[in-house]
């Protein structure tokens, strides 16, 4: 007999009601099982990663073995300590020059030349041709320092000298100090002040080479109307005292570098001793005129180096350079090769008083630069 369609539908509906939950349950069970498997795998991966991170943290926490420090020899320690006290030796030498001028009676003009040449040679054997190439690798910093040395400082000396009312020869001597190259002791002072020693050497090298033509030209045009100036003689002395020793030093460094490296630890001592002798002898020669010049000359020399240092620092600040470059430029601008100025005044200026500002400046330069 025929079964009614409604009965079949009811039966089918009943089976759907029974079958559908079973299918859904199986599917949900499969999904749940898959989730559990994924969770297990995720936990395993996380555990492995945590282990790696823990090991990495432990490795990071464990300090890396540091290389054994290179021990300085006793001589190098002495050289460093002796050089660091450079300002003290300079002041003591000046005091001896004032109180007991006869102590430096052995220093004649040729001895000044010898001491300065020795000072330059001690600098030259530490230089290579690459050092001169690096001057051109930093044309902005070195160029600004060059302009400060040979434009701003002579003008500052002229303004200060007139402002305090120095006499003609003393004014000429102060302008001469402002017109000479940066002092070699500036490299040592840059080291003491935590400046950029390499940059200090570059700037000193640039101004030292530049003084061969800049100092005679400035003196000729600025001082010719005040005192007699032997510009050609100044240029020749500069070549003999500055250029020749540096060329010899660089040449030795090129062909016998091992010898230069062996001698190099003694170079700071040689430079400081030569400077001390030059300071004491310069002051001793001019002891009476220094005392007679009074506070005016002391004030003028102090202001020249103080203003030069401050200007060197803040000019670099305005151009956006960092603290190290600013400090180094301040030292380079403030410190002048006053002993060289004294030699030039002695050899090429007939007026005795022209050399007196250099004798005063050589002390203030060391104190201010340090």
KEKOL-410448 format. One record per residue: residue in one letter; x, z, y of N, C-alpha, C in turn. Coordinates in steps of 0.02 Angstrom, whole numbers, padded with zeros to 5 digits, always signed. Last residue first. Example, Ala and Ser with C-alpha at 12.3 -4.5 7.8 and 13.67 -1.06 7.14 Angstrom:
BEGIN
s+00642+00354-00112+00684+00357-00053+00645+00394+00002a+00660+00390-00284+00615+00390-00225+00660+00390-00165
***
This chain:
BEGIN
x+04785+01465+03770+04778+01507+03710+04715+01549+03713x+04781+01408+03895+04768+01366+03836+04757+01406+03774x+04817+01514+03978+04750+01486+03982+04733+01446+03919x+04952+01537+03937+04903+01590+03935+04832+01562+03934x+05014+01412+03958+05015+01443+03892+04961+01496+03885x+04988+01393+04096+04967+01344+04047+04963+01374+03977x+05055+01498+04157+04982+01497+04158+04953+01449+04106x+05187+01455+04130+05162+01519+04104+05086+01518+04101x+05198+01333+04193+05216+01335+04122+05192+01401+04090x+05170+01356+04327+05119+01326+04285+05134+01334+04211x+05291+01401+04378+05233+01447+04375+05181+01421+04326x+05367+01286+04363+05391+01348+04334+05336+01400+04328x+05292+01196+04439+05299+01185+04367+05322+01248+04331x+05308+01249+04569+05243+01251+04536+05246+01238+04461x+05453+01222+04588+05426+01290+04581+05356+01292+04549x+05497+01095+04614+05499+01117+04544+05466+01185+04534x+05491+01083+04751+05445+01042+04711+05442+01067+04639x+05593+01153+04813+05529+01188+04802+05479+01148+04760x+05698+01060+04831+05701+01110+04778+05633+01140+04761x+05693+00889+04853+05668+00953+04881+05662+01005+04824x+05723+00777+04777+05777+00813+04812+05756+00881+04839x+05671+00739+04621+05644+00760+04686+05698+00801+04722x+05728+00712+04498+05707+00656+04540+05673+00675+04606x+05767+00825+04423+05808+00765+04422+05792+00716+04478x+05669+00923+04446+05740+00939+04454+05783+00876+04462x+05552+00858+04414+05561+00882+04483+05635+00897+04496x+05575+00835+04278+05567+00778+04324+05578+00800+04396x+05579+00969+04233+05637+00926+04225+05633+00866+04273x+05448+01010+04263+05505+01044+04294+05567+01001+04290x+05376+00927+04179+05368+00920+04251+05425+00953+04288x+05415+00981+04059+05435+00913+04074+05428+00899+04149x+05352+01103+04072+05425+01102+04067+05452+01032+04081x+05218+01065+04069+05246+01089+04132+05323+01090+04131x+05120+00976+04002+05191+00984+03984+05230+01003+04047x+04966+01070+04008+05010+01015+04029+05081+01029+04007x+04806+01113+03962+04878+01123+03947+04918+01061+03965x+04677+01066+03995+04706+01123+04030+04782+01127+04022x+04654+00962+03906+04652+00949+03978+04687+01004+04016x+04665+01022+03781+04708+00965+03797+04711+00953+03872x+04563+01119+03789+04633+01140+03781+04680+01084+03802x+04451+01034+03801+04465+01084+03853+04538+01106+03850x+04457+00965+03681+04468+00929+03743+04483+00976+03800x+04425+01070+03592+04490+01036+03587+04506+00999+03652x+04295+01101+03631+04347+01152+03636+04417+01120+03636x+04230+00980+03602+04230+01007+03670+04286+01057+03680x+04248+00972+03464+04277+00920+03507+04281+00945+03579x+04175+01086+03425+04245+01079+03407+04280+01029+03452x+04043+01062+03469+04082+01118+03497+04157+01110+03484x+04012+00883+03489+04003+00949+03461+04053+01000+03490x+03954+00783+03629+04000+00798+03574+03991+00870+03551x+03877+00738+03739+03845+00754+03675+03891+00768+03617x+03923+00723+03865+03922+00663+03824+03896+00676+03753x+03921+00854+03907+03874+00807+03937+03869+00743+03897x+04029+00904+03833+03961+00928+03819+03909+00879+03847x+04135+00840+03897+04119+00822+03827+04050+00846+03807x+04124+00910+04018+04118+00836+04017+04100+00813+03946x+04151+01040+03978+04082+01022+03997+04072+00946+04003x+04290+01039+03942+04238+01063+03896+04170+01034+03915x+04356+00989+04055+04363+00956+03991+04309+00975+03942x+04318+01088+04149+04294+01019+04157+04300+00980+04091x+04386+01199+04098+04313+01201+04103+04285+01130+04109x+04521+01154+04109+04492+01172+04044+04416+01171+04045x+04531+01133+04248+04542+01079+04201+04512+01093+04133x+04508+01261+04298+04460+01208+04313+04468+01150+04265x+04624+01323+04244+04557+01348+04228+04504+01294+04240x+04731+01252+04298+04722+01253+04225+04652+01276+04205x+04706+01272+04436+04716+01205+04409+04702+01204+04334x+04700+01411+04451+04639+01371+04460+04647+01301+04430x+04835+01446+04428+04782+01472+04385+04720+01428+04390x+04898+01381+04534+04914+01362+04465+04860+01386+04417x+04838+01448+04643+04831+01375+04636+04845+01353+04564x+04877+01580+04622+04806+01563+04622+04796+01488+04610x+05015+01567+04637+04987+01592+04574+04914+01573+04567x+05022+01525+04770+05045+01480+04718+05017+01502+04650x+04967+01640+04836+04939+01572+04845+04958+01526+04787x+05041+01754+04816+04980+01745+04776+04952+01675+04781x+05214+01700+04840+05158+01747+04841+05099+01726+04799x+05333+01638+04863+05271+01598+04871+05209+01641+04871x+05430+01731+04829+05417+01718+04900+05352+01680+04912x+05430+01722+04690+05410+01785+04722+05392+01775+04796x+05475+01591+04679+05411+01610+04650+05385+01674+04683x+05602+01595+04740+05548+01557+04772+05479+01575+04744x+05665+01682+04640+05656+01703+04709+05602+01663+04745x+05657+01602+04519+05631+01671+04523+05617+01692+04596x+05690+01478+04473+05648+01482+04533+05622+01553+04546x+05766+01499+04360+05793+01456+04413+05756+01465+04478x+05677+01575+04284+05739+01605+04309+05769+01565+04366x+05579+01481+04250+05561+01538+04293+05624+01569+04324x+05656+01396+04170+05621+01370+04229+05604+01426+04277x+05700+01483+04069+05749+01451+04113+05716+01425+04177x+05578+01519+04008+05621+01570+04038+05670+01540+04087x+05532+01390+03966+05492+01432+04011+05537+01482+04047x+05635+01348+03881+05618+01308+03940+05579+01349+03991x+05628+01447+03782+05690+01439+03821+05675+01401+03886x+05498+01422+03735+05516+01487+03763+05578+01483+03807x+05512+01291+03685+05467+01304+03741+05483+01371+03775x+05601+01313+03579+05620+01268+03634+05577+01280+03696x+05520+01399+03502+05583+01423+03529+05606+01379+03587x+05414+01311+03470+05401+01372+03508+05465+01398+03540x+05481+01209+03397+05442+01194+03458+05431+01254+03501x+05535+01281+03291+05579+01244+03336+05544+01230+03402x+05416+01327+03231+05465+01375+03258+05511+01342+03308x+05356+01205+03194+05323+01250+03242+05372+01300+03273x+05459+01154+03102+05444+01121+03167+05407+01167+03216x+05475+01208+02979+05514+01238+03032+05497+01210+03101x+05397+01128+02896+05377+01198+02907+05415+01232+02964x+05476+01003+02900+05414+01011+02938+05392+01084+02947x+05580+00984+02815+05595+01013+02881+05531+01033+02917x+05520+00926+02705+05559+00986+02695+05571+01023+02761x+05465+00813+02761+05419+00864+02734+05456+00930+02723x+05583+00745+02794+05538+00768+02848+05490+00822+02823x+05631+00717+02666+05671+00759+02711+05627+00787+02767x+05529+00633+02624+05541+00696+02588+05582+00744+02631x+05535+00520+02707+05479+00567+02714+05491+00634+02679x+05628+00423+02768+05649+00482+02730+05594+00535+02733x+05555+00321+02831+05606+00304+02783+05632+00363+02742x+05455+00380+02913+05441+00319+02875+05491+00310+02818x+05513+00485+02975+05455+00499+02933+05438+00439+02889x+05606+00416+03051+05629+00461+02997+05572+00475+02948x+05515+00355+03140+05558+00314+03096+05585+00355+03037x+05462+00465+03206+05417+00423+03166+05458+00380+03117x+05582+00511+03270+05545+00552+03224+05500+00512+03178x+05615+00402+03353+05662+00424+03301+05626+00465+03248x+05501+00402+03435+05517+00343+03393+05564+00361+03337x+05518+00527+03495+05459+00515+03454+05471+00455+03408x+05639+00511+03568+05635+00560+03513+05575+00548+03467x+05596+00401+03657+05650+00393+03608+05647+00446+03552x+05489+00455+03737+05480+00398+03692+05533+00395+03637x+05543+00574+03805+05480+00571+03768+05480+00517+03715x+05668+00558+03861+05648+00625+03839+05587+00622+03793x+05682+00421+03893+05735+00457+03857+05710+00521+03825x+05563+00392+03961+05581+00354+03901+05632+00392+03860x+05575+00481+04067+05519+00487+04020+05533+00451+03956x+05686+00431+04134+05690+00498+04103+05634+00507+04052x+05631+00310+04179+05688+00310+04133+05695+00377+04096x+05531+00356+04265+05512+00315+04207+05568+00315+04155x+05609+00422+04360+05561+00460+04321+05542+00421+04258x+05679+00313+04415+05716+00365+04379+05670+00407+04336x+05571+00250+04477+05607+00216+04423+05647+00266+04381x+05532+00346+04572+05485+00327+04519+05521+00293+04461x+05583+00464+04659+05621+00413+04624+05579+00392+04563x+05516+00512+04813+05504+00507+04741+05546+00450+04713x+05508+00627+04947+05540+00569+04917+05531+00570+04841x+05342+00685+04992+05413+00696+04976+05442+00631+04948x+05226+00623+05047+05239+00695+05056+05313+00710+05046x+05207+00492+05017+05200+00509+05088+05218+00583+05101x+05219+00494+04879+05267+00457+04919+05266+00475+04993x+05121+00551+04804+05170+00595+04834+05220+00560+04879x+05036+00449+04759+05007+00511+04786+05057+00553+04825x+05117+00344+04717+05062+00330+04763+05034+00393+04795x+05215+00407+04636+05235+00360+04689+05179+00351+04740x+05139+00482+04547+05184+00516+04595+05204+00470+04652x+05074+00379+04477+05035+00429+04515+05078+00463+04567x+05186+00313+04421+05140+00278+04466+05100+00327+04509x+05248+00411+04339+05284+00382+04396+05237+00347+04446x+05133+00436+04250+05162+00488+04293+05202+00459+04351x+05108+00311+04183+05058+00342+04227+05089+00393+04275x+05215+00271+04102+05199+00231+04161+05150+00265+04209x+05233+00378+04018+05291+00335+04032+05277+00293+04094x+05115+00439+03988+05153+00467+04045+05213+00423+04063x+05065+00380+03872+05041+00357+03937+05082+00381+03996x+05124+00454+03773+05145+00384+03781+05125+00359+03850x+05052+00572+03800+05126+00572+03802+05153+00502+03810x+04920+00537+03783+04942+00554+03851+05018+00555+03856x+04923+00509+03643+04901+00458+03691+04926+00474+03762x+04967+00631+03588+05006+00569+03578+04988+00517+03630x+04861+00713+03624+04929+00727+03650+04973+00665+03644x+04759+00653+03549+04755+00654+03623+04823+00668+03654x+04807+00674+03418+04792+00606+03442+04793+00604+03519x+04815+00813+03412+04876+00774+03405+04865+00703+03432x+04678+00842+03426+04725+00867+03475+04790+00827+03473x+04628+00788+03307+04609+00758+03371+04656+00779+03426x+04689+00879+03219+04704+00808+03214+04686+00771+03279x+04629+00999+03259+04701+00991+03268+04719+00917+03265x+04496+01049+03337+04512+00993+03293+04586+00976+03304x+04505+01230+03345+04484+01164+03368+04502+01112+03316x+04535+01365+03334+04492+01332+03284+04463+01268+03311x+04632+01415+03415+04563+01419+03440+04513+01386+03393x+04748+01385+03344+04731+01455+03354+04657+01462+03374x+04745+01244+03354+04741+01276+03288+04719+01349+03295x+04760+01229+03490+04699+01203+03458+04690+01234+03389x+04888+01281+03504+04832+01319+03532+04765+01294+03504x+04961+01179+03441+04962+01246+03414+04903+01287+03439x+04931+01076+03530+04914+01069+03459+04912+01136+03425x+04986+01120+03649+04913+01117+03643+04891+01109+03571x+05121+01106+03651+05095+01170+03627+05019+01170+03621x+05139+00987+03716+05142+00986+03643+05116+01052+03613x+05027+00953+03853+05082+00990+03823+05080+00989+03747x+04990+00791+03921+04969+00853+03889+05027+00886+03853x+05090+00729+04061+05054+00724+03998+05033+00792+03972x+05064+00748+04240+05104+00739+04179+05060+00743+04117x+04993+00777+04354+05004+00706+04338+05043+00695+04273x+04990+00910+04385+04927+00878+04366+04935+00807+04341x+05122+00926+04422+05098+00960+04362+05033+00926+04337x+05118+00853+04542+05160+00830+04487+05138+00861+04421x+05039+00937+04617+05012+00871+04598+05053+00841+04541x+05130+01041+04632+05067+01053+04596+05035+00987+04574x+05231+00978+04707+05246+01004+04640+05183+01017+04599x+05162+00951+04825+05188+00896+04785+05203+00918+04714x+05140+01082+04867+05083+01039+04852+05105+00981+04808x+05273+01120+04889+05234+01155+04837+05173+01114+04818x+05306+01031+04996+05342+01029+04931+05304+01063+04875x+05201+01071+05096+05211+01004+05069+05246+01002+05002x+05117+01229+05054+05161+01187+05095+05173+01120+05059x+04945+01263+05021+05014+01258+04999+05054+01213+05046x+04808+01305+05043+04856+01298+05097+04928+01298+05076x+04704+01302+04956+04739+01367+04964+04793+01364+05016x+04667+01167+04972+04618+01220+04984+04652+01288+04995x+04776+01092+04933+04755+01091+05004+04708+01149+05020x+04773+01126+04796+04832+01138+04837+04816+01139+04911x+04646+01079+04757+04661+01150+04754+04721+01167+04798x+04661+00939+04777+04608+00976+04811+04625+01051+04814x+04770+00909+04693+04773+00893+04765+04722+00935+04804x+04721+00947+04568+04781+00980+04596+04785+00969+04671x+04616+00856+04556+04602+00928+04559+04660+00966+04589x+04689+00738+04547+04644+00748+04603+04626+00822+04612x+04758+00760+04424+04795+00751+04487+04751+00762+04549x+04639+00776+04338+04687+00830+04350+04731+00820+04412x+04569+00651+04339+04538+00712+04363+04590+00765+04381x+04672+00560+04293+04631+00547+04352+04605+00613+04381x+04743+00600+04181+04778+00561+04232+04736+00542+04293x+04656+00680+04100+04726+00698+04110+04756+00665+04172x+04535+00613+04098+04537+00681+04124+04609+00701+04142x+04578+00494+04038+04554+00493+04107+04554+00563+04138x+04608+00545+03910+04660+00511+03949+04640+00510+04024x+04484+00590+03866+04539+00638+03875+04594+00609+03918x+04419+00467+03856+04394+00518+03904+04449+00569+03919x+04497+00410+03753+04494+00379+03819+04470+00427+03873x+04470+00493+03645+04539+00489+03670+04540+00459+03741x+04332+00466+03631+04356+00534+03643+04426+00533+03674x+04333+00322+03616+04291+00356+03665+04319+00425+03682x+04419+00281+03514+04434+00262+03583+04394+00300+03635x+04465+00314+03379+04421+00358+03419+04433+00343+03493x+04551+00221+03333+04490+00230+03294+04441+00276+03330x+04663+00226+03409+04617+00172+03424+04552+00177+03383x+04724+00334+03348+04708+00338+03419+04656+00286+03438x+04754+00289+03223+04694+00329+03230+04675+00340+03303x+04877+00229+03244+04819+00186+03232+04754+00224+03242x+04955+00341+03253+04947+00300+03314+04888+00252+03306x+04946+00383+03122+04922+00427+03175+04911+00389+03239x+05009+00281+03054+04937+00288+03047+04907+00333+03100x+05142+00304+03080+05111+00248+03114+05034+00251+03109x+05152+00485+03094+05162+00421+03059+05130+00365+03101x+05228+00642+03137+05183+00586+03150+05202+00526+03108x+05322+00738+03126+05257+00753+03094+05208+00696+03102x+05426+00696+03200+05434+00691+03127+05371+00712+03090x+05381+00721+03333+05384+00652+03307+05389+00649+03232x+05395+00857+03356+05328+00829+03353+05329+00760+03318x+05532+00865+03357+05496+00907+03310+05423+00885+03303x+05555+00780+03465+05576+00759+03398+05539+00800+03345x+05509+00858+03571+05475+00795+03556+05493+00770+03485x+05603+00962+03565+05532+00977+03559+05493+00914+03539x+05719+00891+03589+05711+00925+03525+05637+00941+03512x+05694+00852+03720+05701+00800+03668+05693+00830+03599x+05693+00978+03781+05632+00938+03780+05635+00883+03727x+05828+01015+03758+05773+01056+03732+05708+01016+03728x+05897+00912+03827+05907+00922+03755+05849+00962+03725x+05854+00930+03959+05841+00867+03924+05846+00875+03849x+05905+01057+03980+05833+01046+03985+05814+00982+03947x+06041+01028+03970+06011+01070+03920+05934+01066+03921x+06063+00953+04084+06070+00919+04019+06040+00961+03963x+06045+01054+04182+05999+00997+04178+06002+00962+04110x+06077+01211+04096+06089+01162+04149+06041+01103+04138x+06070+01369+04043+06027+01310+04046+06043+01268+04108x+06142+01486+04052+06171+01431+04013+06132+01366+04018x+06065+01580+04115+06114+01543+04156+06144+01485+04118x+05967+01663+04070+05960+01591+04056+06009+01549+04097x+06003+01787+04116+05995+01777+04043+05994+01704+04025x+05995+01792+04252+06060+01773+04223+06056+01762+04148x+05869+01844+04283+05879+01771+04283+05944+01749+04250x+05781+01961+04245+05852+01952+04229+05868+01878+04226x+05650+01954+04295+05687+02017+04300+05762+02008+04290x+05610+01820+04271+05602+01850+04337+05648+01911+04345x+05642+01800+04135+05666+01754+04186+05663+01781+04256x+05569+01902+04076+05642+01905+04073+05672+01859+04127x+05442+01848+04101+05460+01913+04129+05536+01921+04131x+05447+01732+04024+05440+01728+04097+05460+01792+04131x+05456+01787+03896+05510+01745+03921+05508+01739+03997x+05332+01850+03889+05393+01890+03886+05453+01851+03913x+05249+01736+03891+05245+01786+03945+05308+01828+03947x+05290+01674+03770+05294+01639+03834+05295+01688+03893x+05261+01766+03670+05330+01747+03682+05339+01714+03751x+05120+01763+03684+05157+01825+03696+05230+01810+03711x+05085+01632+03649+05072+01656+03717+05112+01719+03733x+05132+01631+03508+05162+01589+03560+05148+01614+03632x+05091+01688+03393+05107+01733+03448+05140+01696+03507x+05085+01584+03304+05022+01611+03330+05034+01656+03390x+05218+01569+03267+05188+01519+03311+05123+01544+03342x+05236+01680+03183+05277+01673+03243+05245+01624+03293x+05144+01651+03080+05137+01711+03121+05175+01705+03186x+05199+01530+03029+05130+01533+03055+05120+01593+03101x+05328+01571+02991+05319+01517+03039+05250+01519+03071x+05296+01667+02893+05332+01687+02954+05322+01635+03009x+05237+01583+02799+05199+01638+02828+05230+01661+02894x+05345+01501+02769+05285+01471+02800+05242+01525+02832x+05432+01595+02711+05452+01561+02772+05391+01531+02808x+05363+01632+02596+05376+01682+02648+05395+01650+02714x+05241+01506+02555+05307+01537+02549+05315+01587+02605x+05074+01527+02504+05122+01506+02554+05188+01542+02541x+04993+01475+02358+05027+01528+02393+05078+01500+02442x+04839+01408+02337+04909+01390+02345+04943+01443+02387x+04726+01485+02222+04750+01471+02291+04824+01456+02293x+04661+01401+02082+04705+01453+02105+04731+01437+02175x+04493+01346+02095+04564+01333+02084+04607+01389+02113x+04359+01433+02018+04393+01411+02078+04467+01399+02064x+04229+01393+01910+04298+01419+01915+04333+01390+01976x+04069+01427+01975+04117+01379+01949+04187+01407+01957x+03966+01564+01927+04010+01532+01976+04059+01486+01942x+03808+01551+01862+03877+01564+01842+03924+01530+01890x+03695+01499+01914+03712+01567+01932+03784+01584+01914x+03694+01375+01854+03702+01378+01927+03724+01448+01948x+03673+01412+01723+03735+01376+01740+03749+01381+01815x+03549+01470+01736+03605+01512+01714+03671+01479+01731x+03478+01359+01774+03483+01416+01821+03542+01461+01802x+03492+01283+01658+03519+01257+01721+03528+01313+01771x+03424+01367+01569+03495+01354+01558+03528+01329+01622x+03298+01361+01627+03332+01426+01620+03407+01416+01611x+03272+01225+01614+03277+01255+01681+03314+01321+01678x+03269+01216+01474+03318+01177+01512+03329+01207+01580x+03161+01302+01448+03227+01317+01420+03282+01281+01458x+03061+01235+01513+03079+01302+01536+03147+01322+01510x+03057+01120+01432+03077+01115+01502+03098+01183+01530x+03011+01177+01313+03076+01145+01315+03101+01139+01387x+02886+01223+01356+02936+01271+01331+03006+01242+01333x+02826+01103+01387+02837+01152+01440+02890+01203+01419x+02821+01046+01260+02860+01014+01312+02877+01063+01367x+02735+01140+01199+02802+01129+01172+02848+01097+01224x+02620+01126+01275+02655+01190+01274+02726+01183+01249x+02590+00994+01243+02605+01012+01312+02643+01077+01316x+02561+01006+01106+02618+00965+01127+02640+00983+01199x+02449+01088+01117+02507+01111+01079+02569+01073+01101x+02364+01006+01190+02385+01070+01219+02447+01096+01184x+02347+00902+01099+02380+00888+01163+02405+00952+01194x+02280+00972+00999+02345+00941+00985+02384+00927+01048x+02165+01008+01068+02209+01061+01043+02279+01033+01028x+02113+00881+01091+02132+00924+01147+02181+00978+01125x+02085+00843+00960+02135+00805+00999+02160+00846+01058x+01986+00935+00931+02048+00935+00893+02104+00899+00930x+01889+00896+01021+01917+00963+01026+01983+00967+00989x+01861+00769+00971+01889+00776+01038+01923+00844+01046x+01808+00804+00847+01869+00762+00851+01903+00769+00918x+01699+00877+00887+01752+00909+00848+01816+00870+00851x+01625+00781+00948+01651+00837+00988+01707+00873+00952x+01596+00702+00837+01635+00674+00894+01666+00730+00936x+01521+00790+00760+01583+00763+00733+01627+00737+00789x+01414+00812+00849+01457+00868+00828+01523+00844+00802x+01359+00686+00854+01386+00716+00915+01433+00773+00898x+01317+00674+00721+01366+00627+00749+01400+00656+00811x+01222+00778+00715+01280+00778+00671+01335+00733+00697x+01125+00743+00810+01166+00803+00821+01228+00804+00777x+01079+00622+00744+01112+00621+00809+01153+00684+00822x+01010+00659+00623+01074+00624+00620+01112+00630+00686x+00890+00723+00662+00936+00756+00616+01005+00726+00621x+00831+00635+00749+00836+00704+00770+00886+00741+00727x+00831+00522+00672+00872+00525+00733+00883+00597+00754x+00739+00563+00576+00808+00553+00556+00854+00555+00616x+00625+00567+00660+00648+00628+00627+00721+00621+00606x+00612+00436+00691+00626+00485+00743+00652+00550+00714x+00584+00385+00566+00647+00367+00600+00665+00416+00655x+00458+00445+00549+00513+00460+00502+00580+00443+00534x+00388+00391+00653+00396+00464+00652+00454+00483+00608x+00398+00258+00617+00429+00280+00680+00440+00355+00681x+00324+00263+00499+00395+00244+00498+00431+00268+00561x+00200+00299+00552+00233+00345+00507+00307+00330+00503x+00170+00188+00627+00179+00251+00663+00214+00301+00619x+00147+00093+00532+00207+00087+00574+00221+00153+00611x+00095+00146+00368+00081+00136+00441+00146+00138+00481x+00128+00051+00230+00139+00115+00265+00128+00104+00339x+00021-00027+00114+00060-00031+00176+00065+00038+00208x+00042+00000-00060+00000+00000+00000+00043+00000+00062
***
